[in-house]
Amino acid sequence: MIAAALALAASLDLAGDVAAVAALPGEPHAVSAAALEGDHRLLTLENLSAFDTFQKRRLVLVGTAVDPQENAAHVLEAVRWFKRGAPARLRARWTVSALPELSRDQTARIEAWTIFQAPDLIVQVGAAPSPLLQGDDESLVEHIVYDNTFFERLTALLEAPAGTRPTIRSRLLARAGRDPIAIARILATRYPQQPSISYIPSVAWLGMLGLTAITHERDWRDKVVEQTRPWVSGEKPLFGRQTPLTAISGAMIFAEMKDVDRSAALMKEPAQLAAALKDDGTYANGRGWTDDMFMATAVLVRTGQLDLAARKLVDYAARLQRPDGLFIHGTDGPWAWGRGNGFAALGLAEALAAMPANHPDRKKLLDIFRRHMAALVKAQAPDGMWNEVVDEPGSYRELTATAMIFTAMHRAIRFGWIDPSHTVVADRAWRAIAAHVADDGSLVDVCESTGAGPTKAYYLNRKAINGPDDRGGAMALMAGVEKHAAR
């Protein structure tokens, strides 16, 4: 009991110290978190420039897992020195992020945070360094014991000329700086790996049709036609015995293939299934989650049922939108899951894009959407991502949520639904998305398939997928096409 109380007191002291250093003039000024250790956040000090292309180099200061409280204090002292006492020439050349407190139990998340701070140099502060990176990137890590020569040695490191070898920063900036259409081509080539009548392949296929419209490269449309041929030809039925909205929504692709035989006929059954309701007003083939807000709306607005789609979005928002503007996943999952907020944002954007200016529900939907965007702006992580649990900065920064929220926000800026000042937020999100997509189309930090869960821990424990993933590929492809889109 005494040990637990002391640990809590140390945690509270560190939070206050981090906030005090953040409040000093200059960068870094944003307080966030790299990971969670139980309920304890491993706090960070960050700036908003992880993937910006300006020429400052980036230093990441971290503590060690040995004597973590003492080393956390030393890391904060180093940040304080950088903001107040370092030579002006160093502040002109470098920007800093810091993770004062390390944990032996969260090494994977700490490594991911460190990498996506896009460092040129990582300095561990403490007597016993902890392994941070694997392979060649270890050459970017220096270790300095905090003693009376610490600042002299740190200054020497920062004044050393930049090497010719690529850093993590240079590699991530190369990713973040790619043309959105180049990224979309990479993703359209690789995804979907498993064609099916489901929202995931359908989002990818819609992205390919958009890519063809932008580039006039018919190969992408031809891929859609080829991959959907088994259903268009009747070789395969659209649905099996069960018809969840995840499958029904996959039929939205046929509404966009108007010059393909049978495409209109293929929408009749999905249109009826998407419109079916339970006695409680939720979709009969849905689960009452925010997922329904996108999956049903995507079919309804493409089959002339905009009024129903709008009415249900208002109903779902009444159930699931919190007073602060964020959405809980479901009444049986009362947490602000990242992709769940992405589903809500996309569903609202789908309806608003199809809706005439004089529609009776337009004002209600705009209010719901604008409150959601305002809340998401506040929740955006310093590097431009959104977290796997949106209002928990210690949860991992997740790709699909970021891609979906970006797409809805960027579309809203294009069509004037929200203030153009959101462009800064959307641009930071896009650079972060691009940094999480490798040149071979593999991805970083995609949340696995997730139903509703009664506890916050359920969502926090959802696995992060690294590598190829159809869901993440589809959402990032959609974001790339949207980034290029003009009104």
C-alpha positions, 0 to 999 in steps of 0.5 A, spaced: 500 500 500 505 504 501 509 502 495 503 504 491 502 510 494 509 512 493 508 510 486 502 514 485 505 520 488 512 520 483 507 519 477 503 526 479 510 529 480 512 527 474 506 530 470 506 536 474 514 537 472 512 535 464 507 540 464 511 546 467 517 544 462 512 544 456 509 551 459 516 554 458 517 558 451 519 555 445 519 547 443 517 542 445 510 544 448 505 539 447 504 534 452 502 527 450 504 520 451 508 514 448 504 508 451 500 506 457 503 501 463 497 499 466 493 506 467 499 510 468 501 514 461 508 514 459 508 522 458 512 525 452 514 532 450 513 533 443 512 539 437 508 539 431 513 538 426 515 530 426 513 530 418 514 537 416 519 538 411 523 544 414 531 543 415 531 543 422 534 536 425 530 532 430 533 530 437 529 525 441 531 525 448 529 519 452 530 516 459 532 509 461 528 503 465 534 503 470 532 509 476 527 511 471 525 517 476 531 520 477 533 519 469 526 522 468 528 528 472 534 529 468 531 528 461 526 534 463 532 538 465 535 537 458 529 539 455 529 545 460 536 547 458 534 546 450 529 551 451 532 556 456 540 555 456 542 552 450 546 557 445 541 560 440 545 556 434 543 550 437 535 552 437 536 554 430 538 548 428 535 543 432 528 541 435 527 536 440 522 531 443 522 527 449 520 521 453 522 522 460 520 515 463 521 508 460 518 502 461 521 495 460 514 492 459 512 497 453 518 496 449 515 495 442 510 501 443 516 506 446 520 504 439 514 505 435 513 512 438 521 514 438 521 512 430 515 516 428 518 522 432 523 522 426 529 523 429 536 524 426 539 523 433 536 519 439 540 521 446 539 516 452 540 520 459 542 515 464 547 510 467 544 504 464 542 505 457 536 501 455 535 497 448 531 502 443 532 500 436 534 494 432 539 493 426 542 499 423 538 504 426 542 503 433 547 507 430 543 513 431 543 512 439 547 515 443 548 515 451 550 520 456 550 519 463 548 525 467 553 529 470 557 535 471 559 534 463 552 532 461 551 539 457 558 540 454 557 533 451 550 534 449 552 540 446 558 537 442 553 532 439 548 537 437 554 541 434 557 535 430 556 535 422 550 531 419 553 525 417 552 522 410 548 516 412 540 516 412 537 517 418 530 515 420 528 522 419 530 522 412 527 516 410 520 518 413 520 525 410 521 521 403 515 517 405 511 523 407 513 527 401 511 522 396 505 525 391 499 522 394 497 519 387 504 515 387 502 513 394 495 511 392 498 507 386 502 503 390 496 501 395 492 500 389 497 495 386 497 491 392 490 491 395 485 488 396 489 482 397 482 478 398 477 480 394 470 479 397 463 483 398 465 487 404 466 494 406 474 493 406 475 491 398 469 496 396 473 502 399 479 500 396 475 499 389 472 506 390 479 508 391 481 505 384 475 508 380 477 515 383 484 514 381 482 512 374 478 518 374 484 523 376 490 519 372 486 516 366 489 510 367 484 505 366 488 499 369 485 501 376 478 500 373 480 494 369 482 491 376 476 493 379 472 489 373 476 483 374 476 482 381 468 483 382 467 479 376 465 473 380 459 477 383 457 481 376 457 474 372 453 471 377 458 465 379 458 467 386 452 470 390 453 476 393 451 474 400 451 467 404 446 465 409 448 471 414 447 478 411 451 483 416 452 490 414 459 489 413 457 485 407 451 489 405 456 495 404 460 492 400 455 492 394 456 500 394 461 498 389 456 496 384 452 503 384 459 506 381 460 501 376 454 504 372 456 501 365 457 494 367 452 489 366 447 487 372 450 492 376 444 496 377 440 489 378 446 487 384 444 493 388 436 491 389 437 486 395 443 490 398 438 497 398 433 493 401 437 489 406 441 496 408 434 499 409 431 494 414 430 496 421 429 493 428 424 496 433 429 500 437 430 504 430 437 501 429 439 497 423 436 490 423 443 488 419 447 492 424 449 492 431 448 499 433 455 501 433 458 507 429 460 502 424 453 502 422 453 510 420 458 508 415 456 502 412 448 503 411 449 510 409 454 508 403 449 504 400 443 508 402 445 514 399 447 510 392 440 507 392 436 513 393 434 513 400 438 519 402 432 521 407 432 514 411 440 515 411 439 522 414 434 520 419 438 514 422 445 518 422 441 523 427 438 517 431 445 514 431 448 521 434 443 522 439 445 515 442 452 515 441 455 522 440 458 525 447 457 532 449 464 533 447 463 531 440 466 525 440 463 518 439 462 512 443 463 506 439 456 503 441 452 503 447 455 496 449 462 499 448 462 506 451 469 508 449 471 513 443 474 507 439 479 511 433 476 507 427 469 508 430 470 515 430 472 514 423 466 510 421 461 516 424 465 521 420 465 518 414 458 516 414 456 523 416 460 526 410 457 521 405 450 523 407 452 531 406 456 530 400 449 527 397 444 532 400 441 538 397 442 545 400 435 545 402 434 538 405 430 538 412 436 534 416 442 538 413 442 543 418 442 537 424 447 533 420 452 539 419 451 541 427 453 533 429 459 533 424 462 540 426 461 538 433 465 532 431 470 535 427 472 540 433 473 534 438 477 531 433 482 537 432 483 537 440 484 530 440 489 529 434 496 527 437 502 532 436 505 528 430 498 528 426 495 521 428 489 520 432 489 514 437 486 508 437 482 510 443 481 517 441 481 521 447 487 516 450 494 519 448 497 513 451 494 508 446 497 507 440 497 512 434 492 508 429 492 508 421 485 507 419 482 512 424 487 517 421 486 515 414 478 515 415 478 522 419 482 525 414 478 523 409 472 526 412 475 532 414 479 534 407 472 533 404 469 537 409 474 543 407 473 542 400 465 543 400 465 548 405 462 545 411 467 547 416 472 552 416 478 552 412 483 553 418 482 545 419 487 545 413 493 545 417 490 539 421 488 535 415 495 537 412 499 534 418 494 528 418 496 526 411 503 527 412 503 522 418 499 517 414 504 517 408 509 516 413 506 510 415 505 507 408 512 503 406 514 503 399 511 496 398 505 498 401 506 495 407 503 499 413 504 501 420 499 500 426 493 498 423 488 496 429 485 489 428 478 487 427 474 490 433 467 489 436 464 492 441 467 491 448 464 493 455 471 496 458 476 501 456 482 495 457 478 491 451 480 497 446 486 498 449 488 491 448 486 491 440 492 488 436 496 493 432 498 490 425 504 491 422 505 489 414 500 488 409 493 489 411 487 490 406 483 494 411 489 499 412 490 499 405 483 501 403 483 506 408 490 509 406 488 509 398 481 512 400 485 518 403 490 518 398 485 519 392 481 524 397 488 528 398 488 529 391 481 531 389 478 538 387 471 540 388 
